[in-house]
């Protein structure tokens, strides 16, 4: 049986431990009352006393129907979750002297990622003395952006960060405020030098 964490979050009625509480609610006289008086007020209204702010001094309690209160809290959480934007960032790695076959292979995946609504973070990794070819890496990334111009807009031009030269591309296509969703590329079909990152309020990185 699934545990309802939201219900466990609030103390109700006799489970409230404070000796006095600040009472709020509709059609009641708000103020600070002894817990016994607050409970009596709730009973007289045929409602519950719900502790909504336990860390306040004194704790704040709302007189309301408990089931209706929990329903409204769940509805609010669902609305907030629906409004939150989840941005997926796919990382594609190149070497400074990537051959045409490898380049076209990764270009194909980048198109798929952008069509799914993901951003693409492409970078050239310079190992050892290959840093001498950084101009060549910049040309490669600009070519990559140009080849994807029908799918993406450049969000960040090529810039050198340590041993990486990075460009960030954002998808162009939008339908009713949402990214166009296509069948995602299976992880088994993706090149090993592609990473997936999900951005919301926090960032997780997943190696593919």
Rosetta blueprint (number, residue, H / E / L):
1 X L
2 X L
3 X L
4 X L
5 X H
6 X H
7 X H
8 X H
9 X L
10 X L
11 X L
12 X E
13 X H
14 X H
15 X H
16 X L
17 X L
18 X L
19 X L
20 X E
21 X E
22 X E
23 X E
24 X E
25 X E
26 X L
27 X L
28 X L
29 X L
30 X L
31 X E
32 X E
33 X E
34 X E
35 X H
36 X H
37 X H
38 X H
39 X H
40 X H
41 X H
42 X H
43 X H
44 X H
45 X L
46 X L
47 X L
48 X E
49 X E
50 X E
51 X E
52 X E
53 X E
54 X L
55 X L
56 X L
57 X L
58 X L
59 X L
60 X E
61 X E
62 X E
63 X E
64 X E
65 X L
66 X H
67 X H
68 X H
69 X H
70 X H
71 X H
72 X H
73 X H
74 X H
75 X H
76 X H
77 X H
78 X H
79 X H
80 X H
81 X H
82 X H
83 X H
84 X L
85 X L
86 X L
87 X E
88 X E
89 X E
90 X E
91 X E
92 X E
93 X E
94 X E
95 X E
96 X L
97 X L
98 X L
99 X L
100 X H
101 X H
102 X H
103 X H
104 X H
105 X H
106 X H
107 X H
108 X H
109 X H
110 X H
111 X H
112 X H
113 X H
114 X H
115 X H
116 X H
117 X L
118 X L
119 X E
120 X E
121 X E
122 X E
123 X E
124 X E
125 X E
126 X L
127 X L
128 X H
129 X H
130 X H
131 X H
132 X H
133 X H
134 X H
135 X H
136 X H
137 X H
138 X H
139 X H
140 X H
141 X H
142 X H
143 X H
144 X H
145 X H
146 X H
147 X H
148 X L
149 X L
150 X L
151 X L
152 X E
153 X E
154 X E
155 X E
156 X E
157 X E
158 X E
159 X E
160 X E
161 X E
162 X L
163 X L
164 X E
165 X E
166 X E
167 X E
168 X E
169 X E
170 X E
171 X E
172 X L
173 X L
174 X E
175 X E
176 X L
177 X L
178 X E
179 X E
180 X L
181 X L
182 X L
183 X L
184 X L
185 X L
186 X L
187 X H
188 X H
189 X H
190 X L
191 X L
192 X L
193 X L
194 X E
195 X E
196 X E
197 X E
198 X E
199 X E
200 X L
201 X L
202 X L
203 X E
204 X E
205 X E
206 X E
207 X E
208 X L
